[in-house]
Amino acid sequence: MAITPDNILKYCLDNFDGLVEVNSWGERGIFYNPGGVLKRGVYVLTIKEKDGDNDRASLLDRKDMWRVNIGV
């Protein structure tokens, strides 16, 4: 299986309880929010696939470029 943003998100959602996917600011994120108790949840992981107004240094607008951020 190739490592892609879709596969990373799918793996997390399929294998860990209490996670929800949230899309905002051009990022897809995984938050821990069992039962939807919190408004959004606790940040676990985001995948950014394009440059934003406040972040152009990563040059994510190139083909097949993306970045994973993990909250530890």
Helices and strands as residue ranges (DSSP letters): H 5-15, E 19-24, E 27-32, G 34-36, E 42-48, E 67-70
